[in-house]
Amino acid sequence: MHQRILLSFFTFLYLLSFAQTYEVQYISSSNGKILTDQSPTLVWANEKENFILNNKIREQKADFPYEITKIEKPSNTVVSYAFLKPNEIISTSDKESIGKQTFEFTNETKKILGYNCKKAVTKINSNTIEVWYTNDLKIQGGPSTIGQNLGFVLEIERNKNSLITANSIKKVKKTDIDNILKGSINSTDQLGYRDLLWKSRFITLKVFDNETINFSDDSKSDENVKRFANGTIILKKIKFPKISEGENIFVEVKQQSNGDAYDRTGTVFFIPQDKSQSFFNGLENGVKTLPAYDNGNGKQYYGVTATENYNPAIEMMRFFTAFGVNKFNHIQLKDKNWQTVNPYRQDITDLKPSLSEKELWIGTFIGNYDKGGHKVSLEITIHKSDQAIYKNNTIIPLFNTLNIMEMAGQDYSTMFNNDKGLFVEFTLKKDLKNAQLKYITTGHGGWENGDEFVPKANSIFLNGKMTYSFVPWRSDCGSYRLYNPASGNFADGLSSSDLSRSNWCPGTVTNPNFIPLGDLKAGKHTIQVKIPQGPTEGTSFSSWNVSGVLLGVE
């Protein structure tokens, strides 16, 4: 009888030990300084399973999205839970990664919170990771999946400058995990999990999805997308949410040839509608209904400059299609593995004041005369960020000479063939501090003496005084050869897509220049652009597509 009591007692102690759960909190530091405003990492660990989270998650005060990691023992299966938004949880499992970890064991020891610890070292993506673990607790665990099969990890140091260290250990009878991990959980594969988690970290505005931009009488508007200029312009109205100061905005285009083999000018734009007339009126009623710019060279350029009652389209991104990407990948060259899609992505955070809480027509144009044309997808993403480069609160459209309505009769921008060039008057209602001209420029004229291939200075005059001059030029075009399967090859061994150009390359984005103009007083001002445009040769001519908006703080 006495022996049975002792046996039962020791069995109870063993089961109690097996079921013992530890709660460990960790503090992070960088370069020897404890990170401020951090939510300490929290680990609940016993012989059966470990949970990794933080105190804000425990208190159910964490911002979405957030993650909880569970390690199932003894299989070392990692189960990840992502809380994307209220009542939307996904999970995935990984049975292999912990078992694949390799370590170099050292003789170094130290005590952390009174526990004897040993050091092991591993390499992850060229980062040196030092892991301090103890076997005193008789269970395995830690603040990440690293070292879970060593013992209980109490400290991890990355590259000698990033540290997470246990600052408290206590035994608990139960955890709060059942109050957190509850409700419906949808499981997915690891790649799908990472993709859904990543996309939940920002707002995505889908504008176009694999839409055709071509030249055809058959191109008609539908309930989702408006089409103009025989299908070379597509347009959709998009509602933007409120965008705070600490958020960044990106525009992304994915383009493929659907029949057109040539490099073409493309632009993503939106249409301001805060004046009595807008570019949209020209799309619906004809380009000649828009205000005309006359610089004395005998031609009329419609819809390119701001007036008292009209604002031109604002360019979000200028891009250039490659020579036949995807559609013409059957053209084989030795050691050339062609890309299948051309991606273009650009930061447009500077345009935030004109986008936040606005409903706007967003458009894309690709100049072409091909019935197959191009396939295009477009989305705009909004990201929370600590980066605050653009602090302007004012956007004033000034000019946009890119002939978006080319296939509906809008002329090429040849106004730089006389000394006046492009001249715009504008009036500021308030003083504008830290004014900048966001200026996008590309030269065109596709023969050896055309401005596409001849460097030309662009000079900007503010109130009659030259304030900035530079030569826009790209000499890196050969880097994008694998996007250009249909590019012509010359006797000198070069491809057409290799050639340097006036600020553009086939298959790339053209970056804007931000030209500082200082502080501007309220009242009337002028902006003038001068470029020594090359002369016409027979039916060949040069032109310059320039767009400019004024940025600043009122």
ZAFI-801131 format. One line per field, with one value per residue (C-alpha): residue in three letters; x, y, z. Coordinates in steps of 0.2 Angstrom, whole numbers, always signed. Each point is the difference from the previous one (the first is absolute). Example, Ala and Ser with C-alpha at 12.3 -4.5 7.8 and 13.67 -1.06 7.14 Angstrom:
BEGIN
residu (Ala	Ser)
east (+62	+6)
north (-22	+17)
up (+39	-3)
This chain:
BEGIN
residu (Met	His	Gln	Arg	Ile	Leu	Leu	Ser	Phe	Phe	Thr	Phe	Leu	Tyr	Leu	Leu	Ser	Phe	Ala	Gln	Thr	Tyr	Glu	Val	Gln	Tyr	Ile	Ser	Ser	Ser	Asn	Gly	Lys	Ile	Leu	Thr	Asp	Gln	Ser	Pro	Thr	Leu	Val	Trp	Ala	Asn	Glu	Lys	Glu	Asn	Phe	Ile	Leu	Asn	Asn	Lys	Ile	Arg	Glu	Gln	Lys	Ala	Asp	Phe	Pro	Tyr	Glu	Ile	Thr	Lys	Ile	Glu	Lys	Pro	Ser	Asn	Thr	Val	Val	Ser	Tyr	Ala	Phe	Leu	Lys	Pro	Asn	Glu	Ile	Ile	Ser	Thr	Ser	Asp	Lys	Glu	Ser	Ile	Gly	Lys	Gln	Thr	Phe	Glu	Phe	Thr	Asn	Glu	Thr	Lys	Lys	Ile	Leu	Gly	Tyr	Asn	Cys	Lys	Lys	Ala	Val	Thr	Lys	Ile	Asn	Ser	Asn	Thr	Ile	Glu	Val	Trp	Tyr	Thr	Asn	Asp	Leu	Lys	Ile	Gln	Gly	Gly	Pro	Ser	Thr	Ile	Gly	Gln	Asn	Leu	Gly	Phe	Val	Leu	Glu	Ile	Glu	Arg	Asn	Lys	Asn	Ser	Leu	Ile	Thr	Ala	Asn	Ser	Ile	Lys	Lys	Val	Lys	Lys	Thr	Asp	Ile	Asp	Asn	Ile	Leu	Lys	Gly	Ser	Ile	Asn	Ser	Thr	Asp	Gln	Leu	Gly	Tyr	Arg	Asp	Leu	Leu	Trp	Lys	Ser	Arg	Phe	Ile	Thr	Leu	Lys	Val	Phe	Asp	Asn	Glu	Thr	Ile	Asn	Phe	Ser	Asp	Asp	Ser	Lys	Ser	Asp	Glu	Asn	Val	Lys	Arg	Phe	Ala	Asn	Gly	Thr	Ile	Ile	Leu	Lys	Lys	Ile	Lys	Phe	Pro	Lys	Ile	Ser	Glu	Gly	Glu	Asn	Ile	Phe	Val	Glu	Val	Lys	Gln	Gln	Ser	Asn	Gly	Asp	Ala	Tyr	Asp	Arg	Thr	Gly	Thr	Val	Phe	Phe	Ile	Pro	Gln	Asp	Lys	Ser	Gln	Ser	Phe	Phe	Asn	Gly	Leu	Glu	Asn	Gly	Val	Lys	Thr	Leu	Pro	Ala	Tyr	Asp	Asn	Gly	Asn	Gly	Lys	Gln	Tyr	Tyr	Gly	Val	Thr	Ala	Thr	Glu	Asn	Tyr	Asn	Pro	Ala	Ile	Glu	Met	Met	Arg	Phe	Phe	Thr	Ala	Phe	Gly	Val	Asn	Lys	Phe	Asn	His	Ile	Gln	Leu	Lys	Asp	Lys	Asn	Trp	Gln	Thr	Val	Asn	Pro	Tyr	Arg	Gln	Asp	Ile	Thr	Asp	Leu	Lys	Pro	Ser	Leu	Ser	Glu	Lys	Glu	Leu	Trp	Ile	Gly	Thr	Phe	Ile	Gly	Asn	Tyr	Asp	Lys	Gly	Gly	His	Lys	Val	Ser	Leu	Glu	Ile	Thr	Ile	His	Lys	Ser	Asp	Gln	Ala	Ile	Tyr	Lys	Asn	Asn	Thr	Ile	Ile	Pro	Leu	Phe	Asn	Thr	Leu	Asn	Ile	Met	Glu	Met	Ala	Gly	Gln	Asp	Tyr	Ser	Thr	Met	Phe	Asn	Asn	Asp	Lys	Gly	Leu	Phe	Val	Glu	Phe	Thr	Leu	Lys	Lys	Asp	Leu	Lys	Asn	Ala	Gln	Leu	Lys	Tyr	Ile	Thr	Thr	Gly	His	Gly	Gly	Trp	Glu	Asn	Gly	Asp	Glu	Phe	Val	Pro	Lys	Ala	Asn	Ser	Ile	Phe	Leu	Asn	Gly	Lys	Met	Thr	Tyr	Ser	Phe	Val	Pro	Trp	Arg	Ser	Asp	Cys	Gly	Ser	Tyr	Arg	Leu	Tyr	Asn	Pro	Ala	Ser	Gly	Asn	Phe	Ala	Asp	Gly	Leu	Ser	Ser	Ser	Asp	Leu	Ser	Arg	Ser	Asn	Trp	Cys	Pro	Gly	Thr	Val	Thr	Asn	Pro	Asn	Phe	Ile	Pro	Leu	Gly	Asp	Leu	Lys	Ala	Gly	Lys	His	Thr	Ile	Gln	Val	Lys	Ile	Pro	Gln	Gly	Pro	Thr	Glu	Gly	Thr	Ser	Phe	Ser	Ser	Trp	Asn	Val	Ser	Gly	Val	Leu	Leu	Gly	Val	Glu)
east (+0	+14	+9	-15	-2	+18	-1	-16	+9	+15	-12	-9	+17	+5	-16	+0	+18	-5	-15	+10	-2	+13	-4	+16	+1	+13	+6	+8	+15	+10	+18	-1	-15	-17	-13	-13	-19	+2	-12	+11	+0	-9	+3	-12	+10	-3	+5	-15	+1	+7	-9	+9	-9	+1	-8	-11	-7	-3	-10	-9	+6	+12	-3	-4	+8	+9	+7	+1	+12	-3	+13	-7	+11	+8	-2	+7	-14	-2	-18	-2	-16	-3	-14	-3	-15	-14	-7	+12	+14	+10	+13	+14	+11	+19	+7	+17	+8	+5	+8	+10	+9	+18	+11	+18	+2	+12	+7	-6	-12	-9	-14	-17	-13	+10	+0	+15	+1	+11	+3	-3	+2	-9	+0	-17	+0	+18	-5	+10	-12	+6	-12	+2	-10	-2	-4	-5	-18	-1	-11	+3	-6	+5	-5	+1	+1	+19	+8	-16	+8	+15	-8	-9	+7	+2	+9	+3	+12	+1	+16	+6	-13	-17	-5	-15	+2	-11	-3	-13	-4	-14	-11	-19	-14	-9	+2	-11	+2	-18	-7	+11	+0	-18	-13	+2	+18	+3	+16	+10	+17	+15	+2	-18	+1	+15	-9	-16	+9	+11	-15	-9	+13	-5	-15	-2	-10	-3	-2	+2	+2	+7	-9	+4	+7	+0	-6	-16	-17	-7	+7	-15	-3	-9	-7	+17	+12	-2	+10	+5	+10	-4	+5	+17	-6	-9	-8	-8	-7	+9	-4	+15	-1	+7	+19	+9	+17	+9	-5	+8	-9	+7	-7	+4	-3	+3	+0	+2	-1	-16	+5	+10	+19	+6	+6	-14	-3	-12	-6	-11	-10	-14	-12	-3	-18	+1	-2	-15	+9	+11	+10	-15	-11	+13	-1	-19	-2	+16	+17	-4	-12	+14	+10	+13	+18	+7	+19	+1	+6	-16	-7	-13	+4	-16	-2	+18	+1	-10	-11	-12	-14	+10	+13	+9	+1	+13	+13	+2	+13	+8	+5	+6	-5	+14	+2	-14	+3	-9	-10	+17	+10	+0	+14	+15	+18	+13	+2	-15	-15	-13	-10	-19	-7	+7	-3	+0	-1	+2	-2	-14	-1	+3	-17	-9	-9	-9	-5	-5	-19	-3	-9	+10	+1	+16	+6	+13	+6	+11	+3	-2	-9	-1	-16	+7	+10	+4	-6	+1	-4	+1	-2	+4	+6	+0	+13	+2	+18	+11	+8	-6	+10	-15	-8	-9	-18	-3	-1	-2	+0	+9	+3	+0	+5	-1	-13	-11	-13	+12	-12	-14	+9	+11	+16	+18	+8	+11	-2	+19	+5	+0	+7	-16	-1	-13	-7	-12	-8	-7	-7	+4	-14	+11	+19	+8	+15	+14	-8	+6	-4	-2	+6	-1	+8	+4	+6	-6	+4	+5	+14	+19	-2	-16	-1	-3	+18	+8	+3	-9	+0	-17	+0	-13	-4	-9	-7	+11	+16	+8	+0	+5	+8	+5	+2	-12	+8	+0	+16	-6	-12	+10	-4	-17	+4	-10	-16	+2	-1	-6	+13	+10	+18	+13	+15	+11	-6	-12	-18	-12	-5	+18	+1	+1	-15	-7	-5	-8	+3	-11	-8	+4	-8	+6	+3	-5	+11	-4	+6	+1	-8	+1	-14	-13	-11	-18	-4	+4	+15	+6	+9	+9	+8	+13	+8	+10	-11	+8	-7	-12	+8	-13	-14	+11	-1	+5	-12	+2	-13	+1	-11	+1	-9	+4	+2	+2	-7	-14)
north (+0	+12	-4	+3	+17	+5	-6	+11	+14	-1	-2	+16	+9	-6	+5	+17	+2	-5	+12	+14	+16	+14	+18	+9	+18	+7	+18	+6	+12	+7	+5	-1	+11	-7	+3	+12	-3	-18	-14	-13	-17	-13	-19	-13	-17	-17	-18	-1	+17	+18	+16	+15	+17	+17	+9	+11	-16	-8	+16	-1	+18	-4	+8	-11	-9	-10	-18	-13	-15	-17	-14	-17	-12	-12	+1	+18	+5	+18	+6	+19	+9	+17	+12	+10	+10	-3	-18	-4	-12	-11	-14	-10	-14	-4	-17	+2	+17	-3	-17	+8	+12	-2	+7	+2	-4	+10	-1	+17	+1	+13	+2	+8	+3	-12	-14	-8	+3	-6	+8	-7	+10	-2	+9	+6	+10	+6	+6	-7	-6	-4	-10	-1	-15	-9	-18	+4	+2	-18	+6	+8	+17	+18	+16	-6	-16	+1	-13	-8	-17	+6	+4	+15	+15	+15	+12	+2	+13	+4	+7	+7	+14	-7	-9	-8	-5	-8	+11	-10	-18	-7	-15	+1	-12	+5	+12	+12	-9	-6	+17	+6	-15	-2	+0	-6	-3	-3	-10	+3	-5	+9	+11	+5	+4	+12	+8	+3	+7	+11	+7	+3	+13	+13	+6	-5	+9	-11	+11	-11	-19	-6	+13	+2	+17	-1	+9	-6	+6	-15	+7	+6	+5	-11	+1	-1	+8	+15	+0	+15	+4	-17	-10	+8	+8	-9	+9	-5	+9	-4	+5	+4	-2	+13	-1	+6	+9	-16	-10	-3	-3	-10	-3	-17	-5	-17	+0	-13	+2	-7	+3	+16	-3	+18	+11	+12	+15	-5	+11	-2	+15	+7	+14	+15	+6	+15	+12	+3	-9	-16	-12	-12	+13	-1	-19	+0	+15	+1	+7	+17	+4	+2	+16	+3	+5	+11	+4	+9	-15	-1	-16	-2	-12	-4	-5	+1	+15	+6	+15	+9	-13	-15	-12	-13	-18	-4	-13	-13	-10	+0	-17	-7	-17	-12	-8	-13	-8	-17	+0	-1	-11	-13	+11	-10	+6	-11	+3	+12	-6	+13	+8	-4	+16	+18	+7	+19	+6	+18	+10	+13	+6	+18	+0	-5	+17	-2	-19	-1	-2	+4	-9	+1	-6	-10	-3	-9	+4	-10	+8	-14	-4	-19	-9	-12	+13	-3	-8	+10	-2	+15	+2	+13	-5	+11	-5	+5	+7	+10	+7	+18	+7	+9	+13	+11	+3	+9	-7	+13	-7	+11	-10	-17	+0	-19	-3	-12	+2	-3	-12	+12	+15	+7	+7	-5	+13	+9	+17	+1	+4	+18	+11	+2	-19	-4	+15	-2	+14	-5	+9	-5	+4	-2	+0	-17	-5	-13	+1	-14	-3	-19	-1	-15	+1	-11	+4	-9	+0	-17	+2	+3	+19	+0	+6	-18	-3	+17	+8	+16	+12	+3	+18	+5	+19	+6	+18	+3	-6	-17	-10	-17	-8	-18	-13	-14	-16	-19	-10	-16	-7	-15	-7	-4	-10	-16	+10	+4	-16	+9	+14	+2	-5	+10	-3	+7	-13	+11	-2	+15	-3	+3	+18	+14	+12	+17	-6	-16	-18	-14	-9	+13	+14	+17	+8	+18	+14	+10	+18	+12	+17	+7	+9	+8	+15	+0	+8	-3	-10	-7	-17	-2	-15	+2	-15	+2	-11	-8	+6	-10	-11	-5	-9	-3	+12	+1	+4	+0	-6	+10	+0	+11	+3	+12	-7	+10	+4	+13)
up (+0	+5	-16	-11	+9	-4	-18	-2	+8	-12	-15	+5	+1	-17	-8	+9	-7	-18	+1	+7	-11	+0	-4	-7	-5	-11	-3	-17	-2	-14	+1	+19	+2	+5	-13	+6	-1	-3	+5	+8	-8	+10	+0	+8	+0	+6	-5	-12	-9	-1	-5	-5	+0	+9	+14	-12	-8	+17	+5	-17	-3	-15	-17	-14	-8	+13	+3	+13	-2	+8	+0	+3	+10	-2	-19	-1	-12	-2	-1	-5	+3	-9	+6	-15	+6	+13	-2	-14	+5	-11	+4	-7	+6	-3	+6	-7	+4	+18	-4	-14	+12	+2	+14	+4	+19	+11	+17	+5	+15	+10	+12	-5	+14	+10	-13	-7	-19	-14	-17	-17	-17	-16	-17	-8	-16	+3	+18	+15	+13	+18	+11	+19	+6	+17	+4	+18	-4	-7	-14	-17	-6	-4	-8	-18	-9	+0	+12	+6	+0	+10	+17	+6	-9	+11	-11	-19	-8	-18	-8	+17	+0	+2	+16	+8	+18	+13	+14	+10	+2	+11	+1	-4	+2	-16	-15	-9	-16	-1	+1	-14	-12	-3	-14	-17	-7	-18	-4	-16	-7	+6	-16	+0	+18	-2	-15	+9	+16	-11	-10	+17	+5	-13	-10	-18	-12	-16	-15	-15	-1	-16	-11	-18	-7	-19	-15	-7	-5	+11	+16	+10	+18	+12	+17	+8	-12	-12	-16	-11	-15	-8	+15	+3	+16	+14	+15	+17	+14	+17	+18	+10	+19	+12	-1	+15	+1	+5	-15	-17	-17	-14	-18	-8	-18	-8	-19	-14	-19	-7	-18	+0	-3	+3	+14	+4	+12	+15	+14	+15	+5	+9	-5	+12	+0	+12	-15	-12	-14	+1	-11	+2	-10	-14	+0	-2	-11	-10	+3	-9	+14	+12	+2	-13	+3	-14	+1	-17	-11	-9	+9	+13	+15	+9	+18	+5	+11	+16	-2	+12	-4	-5	+7	-11	+5	+14	-4	+13	-10	-17	-7	-16	-7	-5	-18	+1	+17	+2	-17	-10	+12	-14	-8	+6	+3	+8	+19	+0	+11	-2	+14	-1	+8	+1	+18	+4	+18	+6	+16	-2	+18	-5	-8	+16	+2	-16	+3	+19	+1	-18	-13	-16	-18	-2	-17	-10	-18	-11	-17	-13	-17	+3	+1	+13	+9	+18	+16	+16	+18	+12	+19	+13	+17	+16	+14	+18	+2	+11	-15	-4	-14	-9	+12	-13	+3	-17	-18	-14	-18	-12	-17	-8	-18	-2	-14	+9	-13	-14	-9	+2	-8	+13	-7	+5	+11	-12	+8	+5	-18	+4	+14	+10	+2	+13	+11	+14	+11	+17	+15	+18	+12	+15	+3	-4	+10	-6	-17	-13	-18	-3	-17	-12	-17	-15	-17	-16	-18	-6	-12	+2	+1	+10	+17	+7	-4	+2	+18	+2	+15	+9	+7	+13	+3	+15	-3	-14	+9	-4	+16	-6	-16	-3	-14	+2	-6	+3	-3	+8	-13	-4	+18	-6	-15	+7	-1	-19	-10	-16	+1	-16	-1	-9	-10	+13	+13	+10	+2	-2	+18	+5	-6	+12	-1	+6	+17	-4	-5	-7	+15	+13	+11	-2	+17	+3	+5	+15	-4	+16	-3	+18	+8	-11	+5	-4	-17	-18	-6	-16	-4	-17	-7	-14	-10	-16	-10	-16	-17	-11	-13	-13	+9	+15	+15	+18	+15	+19	+12	+16	+15	+15	+17	+13	+18	+16	+17	+2)
